[in-house]
Amino acid sequence: MSTTFGNRLKQIRTEKNIKREDLATKVGTSSAIIGRYERNERTPSIDIAKKIAQALNVSLDFLAGDASVLVKDKEVLQRIEDISKLSEDRKKYIYDFIDMCLRDYKTQEAYK
């Protein structure tokens, strides 16, 4: 996946079947400007980029190319944020449990 803002913007907008016009309306700009962002002809201000990320329900980090993983499920993102607030002991317990589940899943997949 390309890491330019415009390429990620176009990819996510297309995946979510959102028209440029609809995104532009949510963001408060024109579809022509959204097109320029997608073609990397212009770079949005931080405020507009944040509005675009919110409208597409993705992180600004992802659109800016600083995150390689897109968390599409807001519940997962909320859980990650909640875990980050726990004590180190509780985090370790949760991470160990997640690691165990992932290990078991990968083992099952390997034997299919």
Buried (B, 14 or more C-beta within 10 A) or exposed (E): EEEBBBBBBBBBBEEEEBEBEBBBEBBEBEBEBBBBBBEBEBEBEEEBBBBBBEBBBBBBEBBBBEBEEBBEEEEEBEEEEEEEEEEEEEEEEBEEEEEEEEEEEEEEEEEE
